Amino acid sequence: MIRRILSLVKKEFIHLKNDWWLPVFMIFGGALELLMIGWATSRPISNLPLMIWDQDKTAASRNLVISLDNTDIFDLLDPVESMTSIEDSMDRGDINAAVIIPQGYSEELSVPGGEPVIQAILNGAESIPAREAQRAFEGVIRDIGEKTTIKHLGLNPDELSGFDFSLRVWFNEALSEAYFTTPAELGLMLEFTILLFAALTFSREREFGTLEQLLVMPFTSLEIIIGKSIPVILVGMIDFSLMLGMVHFAFKVPIRGSLPLLFLLAFIYTIVELGKGMAISIFSKSQHQAFLLVFMIGMIDFMFTGYAAPVESMPQIIQYLANIIPAHHWLDILRGILLKGSGLMDILPSVIALLILGLIIVYFSFRYIRRALD
């Protein structure tokens, strides 16, 4: 039996040698996408084009402009003298935000009981930069408001310095976006790699007309499944190792937990996605159909992983559905081991859920595959 399985594995690697672009795409395609997405999303938002119409032209208004510039969020453009310029620039998408400082701002700011007003306009078509710009505006205005209040009360700012608070961030001390995006991207790229590679195993044989030849050979259906699974597992684990190294060394994401435990659970997750991929392969009539099914299933999984939006903020029914998606539990495991240094007992609920889902998926998938082959 082992000799027959090894001969099937050898046959699969000969296929890979002839179609060399496939393993290259599987291994390096996901890694390159991880590198590009990680580099693009891990950088803090800055240099948002900001246009200012200063109608007041006083020291107070200039102080407001300098405070906005010092946030390092905005890239101040040349001052404008009309609302039309702001509207035209906003319509063309040339700016993300605009500030209008009305005449009399300084006077209202300097007198007790005054009501200084400024108008901030955000480009809501790009919600993430708009939200970051809003935080910057609120921080600057809050700081100016506190200083103005203290001045009007005639207090010494040094006398108020006794109150302080201690803020401690666990697991991501610098609040780096890379700590969230790159582990999530790693988990998703691993899923797509395994699903796609596994989905092409039988669909490629059917499209090339060699599946019937394989079935008449003296191989049992179990031997065929194992022989075709081994190359997928090897490529998947190599790809995972490469992407994990990239996440750690290129984006400085720590590996605080047990590396052997992480690879063991990655192997289990590979088996789970392998079962889904091979079932797709048997169902598909061509490689093109297999590609489409993989992307459809992969995008459904993507919505339930919490990568695009937190699962906790979704409707309750969606949260229940997320519990039957293996990728959802895999990302919890991945982030727990990498960022929190979690041990097996800490992530035990996610591990148990992954094992239960894996047993169900693998059992029904392999049963379906063996029935189709027999």
Phi, psi and omega per residue, in radians:
M1 nan -0.793 -3.118
I2 -1.100 -0.678 3.137
R3 -1.138 -0.674 3.126
R4 -1.188 -0.683 3.102
I5 -1.122 -0.745 3.132
L6 -1.118 -0.601 3.100
S7 -1.182 -0.633 3.059
L8 -1.162 -0.706 3.098
V9 -1.083 -0.739 3.110
K10 -1.077 -0.710 3.109
K11 -1.078 -0.726 3.135
E12 -1.111 -0.696 3.140
F13 -1.232 -0.503 3.034
I14 -1.159 -0.711 3.047
H15 -1.025 -0.764 -3.128
L16 -1.155 -0.584 3.107
K17 -1.162 -0.693 3.119
N18 -1.253 -0.708 3.072
D19 -1.756 1.104 -3.008
W20 -1.089 -0.428 -3.123
W21 -1.135 -0.473 -3.082
L22 -1.167 -0.964 3.114
P23 -1.141 -0.570 3.094
V24 -1.101 -0.769 3.114
F25 -1.131 -0.733 -3.103
M26 -1.114 -0.774 -3.040
I27 -1.402 -0.869 -3.009
F28 -1.612 -0.418 3.131
G29 -1.095 -0.855 3.112
G30 -1.122 -0.676 3.138
A31 -1.148 -0.708 3.121
L32 -1.176 -0.694 3.098
E33 -1.136 -0.701 3.075
L34 -1.045 -0.742 -3.138
L35 -1.101 -0.800 -3.094
M36 -1.207 -0.796 -3.121
I37 -1.193 -0.706 3.109
G38 -1.094 -0.731 3.127
W39 -1.162 -0.660 -3.093
A40 -1.287 -0.644 -3.031
T41 -1.648 -0.276 -3.089
S42 -1.499 -0.180 3.139
R43 -1.453 2.413 3.119
P44 -1.151 2.634 3.124
I45 -1.271 2.205 -3.132
S46 -2.685 3.022 3.085
N47 1.021 0.654 3.051
L48 -1.309 2.169 -3.117
P49 -1.063 2.170 -3.116
L50 -2.162 2.262 3.115
M51 -1.952 2.349 -3.073
I52 -2.169 2.305 3.017
W53 -1.978 1.746 -3.100
D54 -1.654 1.763 3.105
Q55 -1.501 -0.265 -3.071
D56 -1.504 -0.767 3.102
K57 0.903 0.966 3.098
T58 -2.201 3.075 3.112
A59 -1.105 -0.625 -3.139
A60 -1.171 -0.723 3.128
S61 -1.201 -0.651 3.084
R62 -1.157 -0.607 3.089
N63 -1.121 -0.657 3.079
L64 -1.127 -0.752 3.131
V65 -1.103 -0.750 3.133
I66 -1.117 -0.685 3.129
S67 -1.103 -0.710 3.092
L68 -1.140 -0.684 3.133
D69 -1.162 -0.596 -3.090
N70 -1.288 -0.176 3.108
T71 -1.233 -0.298 -3.082
D72 1.133 0.195 3.082
I73 -1.586 -0.568 -2.977
F74 -1.886 2.660 2.970
D75 -1.991 1.799 -3.050
L76 -1.243 2.217 3.069
L77 -1.589 3.088 3.128
D78 -1.088 2.456 3.118
P79 -1.036 2.612 3.110
V80 -2.050 2.906 -3.062
E81 -2.165 0.236 3.139
S82 -2.731 2.727 3.092
M83 -1.226 -0.488 -3.134
T84 -1.061 -0.709 3.126
S85 -1.093 -0.706 3.132
I86 -1.155 -0.793 -3.127
E87 -1.103 -0.733 3.135
D88 -1.123 -0.763 -3.131
S89 -1.158 -0.662 3.131
M90 -1.198 -0.698 3.129
D91 -1.131 -0.648 3.140
R92 -1.389 -0.176 -3.105
G93 1.382 0.346 -3.127
D94 -1.359 -0.379 -3.127
I95 -2.268 2.682 3.060
N96 -1.719 -0.379 -3.104
A97 -2.709 2.783 3.083
A98 -2.528 2.592 3.124
V99 -2.229 2.302 3.094
I100 -2.015 2.045 3.111
I101 -1.775 1.914 -3.038
P102 -1.295 2.803 3.061
Q103 -1.154 2.413 -3.087
G104 1.613 0.029 3.134
Y105 -1.023 -0.774 -3.099
S106 -1.128 -0.715 -3.122
E107 -1.134 -0.781 3.123
E108 -1.106 -0.578 -3.115
L109 -1.279 -0.510 -2.994
S110 -1.524 -0.352 -3.082
V111 -1.763 2.469 3.062
P112 -1.079 2.404 -3.120
G113 1.433 0.011 3.104
G114 -1.209 2.776 -3.130
E115 -2.199 1.329 3.112
P116 -1.170 2.441 -3.092
V117 -2.294 2.356 2.933
I118 -2.231 2.671 -3.127
Q119 -1.962 2.188 3.092
A120 -1.989 2.315 -3.140
I121 -2.066 2.255 -3.121
L122 -2.023 2.564 3.061
N123 -1.478 1.623 -3.077
G124 -1.247 -0.157 3.081
A125 -1.153 -0.402 3.069
E126 -2.051 1.603 -2.920
S127 -1.189 -0.662 -3.083
I128 -1.177 -0.875 3.045
P129 -1.063 -0.615 3.134
A130 -1.128 -0.698 3.133
R131 -1.166 -0.684 3.102
E132 -1.163 -0.703 3.089
A133 -1.126 -0.683 3.116
Q134 -1.069 -0.758 3.116
R135 -1.072 -0.720 3.137
A136 -1.118 -0.778 3.103
F137 -1.028 -0.847 -3.092
E138 -1.095 -0.676 3.117
G139 -1.128 -0.762 -3.138
V140 -1.145 -0.818 -3.118
I141 -1.126 -0.687 3.120
R142 -1.099 -0.731 3.141
D143 -1.128 -0.787 3.113
I144 -1.115 -0.701 3.133
G145 -1.098 -0.726 3.132
E146 -1.134 -0.767 3.131
K147 -1.120 -0.696 3.137
T148 -1.152 -0.717 3.128
T149 -1.097 -0.770 3.124
I150 -1.092 -0.694 3.136
K151 -1.151 -0.753 3.139
H152 -1.162 -0.552 3.124
L153 -1.378 -0.169 3.128
G154 1.231 0.518 -3.122
L155 -1.665 2.718 3.058
N156 -1.528 2.097 -3.116
P157 -0.981 -0.528 -3.127
D158 -1.172 -0.469 3.136
E159 -1.272 -0.291 -3.132
L160 -1.721 0.092 -3.065
S161 -1.435 0.035 -3.120
G162 -1.258 -0.486 -3.136
F163 -1.499 2.226 3.108
D164 -2.600 2.823 3.092
F165 -2.330 2.702 -3.117
S166 -1.880 2.159 3.133
L167 -1.958 2.183 3.126
R168 -2.221 2.188 3.122
V169 -1.797 2.168 3.122
W170 -1.585 2.564 2.969
F171 1.269 -0.438 3.126
N172 -2.550 1.289 -2.950
E173 -1.028 -0.643 -3.117
A174 -1.570 0.056 -3.072
L175 0.889 0.782 -3.125
S176 -1.317 2.301 3.100
E177 -1.098 -0.499 -3.108
A178 -1.087 -0.530 -3.129
Y179 -1.167 -0.400 3.107
F180 -1.684 -0.831 -2.987
T181 -1.295 -0.743 -3.027
T182 -1.241 -0.718 3.026
P183 -1.082 -0.658 3.108
A184 -1.133 -0.737 3.125
E185 -1.157 -0.632 3.092
L186 -1.070 -0.837 -3.138
G187 -1.072 -0.718 -3.127
L188 -1.234 -0.694 3.122
M189 -1.141 -0.633 3.078
L190 -1.115 -0.734 3.127
E191 -1.090 -0.844 -3.115
F192 -1.111 -0.678 3.139
T193 -1.070 -0.866 -3.092
I194 -1.190 -0.792 -3.135
L195 -1.029 -0.800 -3.074
L196 -1.192 -0.775 -3.130
F197 -1.117 -0.784 -3.126
A198 -1.185 -0.605 -3.106
A199 -1.193 -0.311 -3.126
L200 -1.636 -0.088 -3.036
T201 -1.087 -0.996 -3.111
F202 -1.545 -0.575 -3.138
S203 -1.119 -0.586 3.091
R204 -1.187 -0.731 3.099
E205 -1.076 -0.729 -3.135
R206 -1.158 -0.718 -3.103
E207 -1.210 -0.596 3.132
F208 -1.479 -0.101 3.119
G209 1.359 0.340 -3.111
T210 -1.826 -0.029 -3.118
L211 -1.164 -0.709 3.132
E212 -1.111 -0.659 3.099
Q213 -1.111 -0.687 3.136
L214 -1.142 -0.664 -3.066
L215 -1.275 -0.470 3.139
V216 -1.481 -0.129 3.090
M217 -1.331 2.813 -3.069
P218 -1.338 0.992 3.078
F219 -2.070 2.426 3.005
T220 -1.384 2.839 3.134
S221 -1.087 -0.616 3.121
L222 -1.138 -0.724 3.118
E223 -1.124 -0.679 3.115
I224 -1.118 -0.759 -3.133
I225 -1.112 -0.802 -3.125
I226 -1.146 -0.754 -3.113
G227 -1.095 -0.614 3.121
K228 -1.459 -0.333 -3.121
S229 -1.394 -0.617 -3.033
I230 -1.026 -0.845 3.108
P231 -1.057 -0.644 3.123
V232 -1.110 -0.761 3.140
I233 -1.118 -0.757 -3.139
L234 -1.094 -0.816 3.133
V235 -1.114 -0.714 3.134
G236 -1.093 -0.760 -3.128
M237 -1.241 -0.616 3.062
I238 -1.123 -0.756 3.124
D239 -1.113 -0.712 3.109
F240 -1.103 -0.749 3.131
S241 -1.094 -0.751 3.135
L242 -1.114 -0.802 -3.117
M243 -1.216 -0.623 3.101
L244 -1.117 -0.738 3.081
G245 -1.090 -0.678 3.126
M246 -1.141 -0.768 3.133
V247 -1.079 -0.691 -3.075
H248 -1.322 -0.825 -3.022
F249 -1.538 -0.604 -3.098
A250 -1.464 -0.633 -3.073
F251 -1.979 0.108 3.028
K252 1.049 0.473 3.058
V253 -1.329 2.171 -3.058
P254 -1.269 2.753 2.977
I255 -2.033 1.559 -2.983
R256 -1.554 -0.302 -3.117
G257 -1.728 -2.893 -3.091
S258 -1.351 2.126 3.113
L259 -1.199 -0.741 3.069
P260 -1.038 -0.694 3.108
L261 -1.111 -0.703 3.135
L262 -1.093 -0.772 -3.132
F263 -1.214 -0.599 3.095
L264 -1.112 -0.801 -3.140
L265 -1.236 -0.555 3.049
A266 -1.131 -0.662 3.089
F267 -1.115 -0.742 3.115
I268 -1.109 -0.758 3.130
Y269 -1.126 -0.618 3.078
T270 -1.064 -0.726 3.116
I271 -1.096 -0.716 -3.128
V272 -1.082 -0.885 -3.133
E273 -1.196 -0.499 3.073
L274 -1.079 -0.742 3.117
G275 -1.067 -0.748 3.104
K276 -1.112 -0.777 -3.095
G277 -1.131 -0.700 -3.125
M278 -1.262 -0.554 3.039
A279 -1.135 -0.695 3.047
I280 -1.074 -0.692 -3.104
S281 -1.122 -0.730 3.117
I282 -1.182 -0.673 -3.109
F283 -1.233 -0.585 -3.024
S284 -1.320 2.505 3.112
K285 -1.589 -0.260 -3.130
S286 -2.673 2.916 3.094
Q287 -1.136 -0.619 3.133
H288 -1.085 -0.758 3.115
Q289 -1.143 -0.667 3.111
A290 -1.087 -0.742 3.085
F291 -0.988 -0.842 -3.084
L292 -1.121 -0.726 3.126
L293 -1.146 -0.676 3.112
V294 -1.075 -0.815 -3.117
F295 -1.186 -0.587 3.105
M296 -1.154 -0.841 3.141
I297 -1.170 -0.706 3.138
G298 -1.082 -0.703 -3.141
M299 -1.237 -0.573 3.050
I300 -1.122 -0.803 3.095
D301 -1.048 -0.685 -3.117
F302 -1.001 -0.684 -3.091
M303 -1.214 -0.439 -3.077
F304 -1.711 0.006 -3.094
T305 -1.456 -0.314 -3.062
G306 1.552 0.091 -3.134
Y307 -1.272 -0.823 -3.125
A308 -1.342 -0.699 3.137
A309 -2.622 2.518 -3.135
P310 -1.024 2.329 3.136
V311 -1.103 -0.550 -3.109
E312 -1.108 -0.443 -3.125
S313 -1.564 -0.046 -3.125
M314 -1.459 2.859 3.062
P315 -0.990 2.688 -3.028
Q316 -1.024 -0.666 -3.136
I317 -1.119 -0.619 3.105
I318 -1.192 -0.661 3.109
Q319 -1.107 -0.651 3.084
Y320 -1.152 -0.728 -3.137
L321 -1.140 -0.564 -3.138
A322 -1.075 -0.460 -3.113
N323 -1.240 -0.245 3.113
I324 -1.772 0.191 3.101
I325 -1.783 2.010 -3.124
P326 -1.008 -0.637 -3.117
A327 -1.090 -0.524 3.114
H328 -1.094 -0.810 3.132
H329 -1.270 -0.578 3.137
W330 -1.129 -0.701 3.121
L331 -1.200 -0.609 3.047
D332 -1.088 -0.742 3.112
I333 -1.133 -0.801 -3.084
L334 -1.085 -0.863 3.134
R335 -1.149 -0.634 -3.140
G336 -1.090 -0.802 -3.107
I337 -1.265 -0.751 -3.086
L338 -1.230 -0.886 -2.968
L339 -1.624 -0.692 -3.046
K340 -1.668 -0.224 -3.064
G341 1.202 0.546 -3.063
S342 -1.158 2.469 2.989
G343 -1.597 -3.095 -3.083
L344 -1.065 -0.695 -3.102
M345 -1.203 -0.516 -3.131
D346 -1.218 -0.600 -3.094
I347 -1.880 0.307 -3.056
L348 -1.010 -0.732 3.116
P349 -1.031 -0.725 3.121
S350 -1.198 -0.654 3.122
V351 -1.146 -0.769 3.134
I352 -1.111 -0.750 3.115
A353 -1.078 -0.722 3.124
L354 -1.140 -0.706 3.131
L355 -1.148 -0.748 -3.137
I356 -1.131 -0.837 3.107
L357 -1.086 -0.672 3.136
G358 -1.112 -0.753 3.132
L359 -1.103 -0.737 3.139
I360 -1.131 -0.839 -3.095
I361 -1.137 -0.826 -3.097
V362 -1.144 -0.714 -3.116
Y363 -1.081 -0.919 -3.087
F364 -1.245 -0.593 3.118
S365 -1.160 -0.882 -3.123
F366 -1.174 -0.569 3.067
R367 -1.143 -0.722 3.100
Y368 -1.134 -0.715 -3.126
I369 -1.164 -0.804 -3.119
R370 -1.119 -0.665 3.107
R371 -1.128 -0.702 3.128
A372 -1.176 -0.665 -3.127
L373 -1.289 -0.620 -3.113
D374 -1.337 nan nan
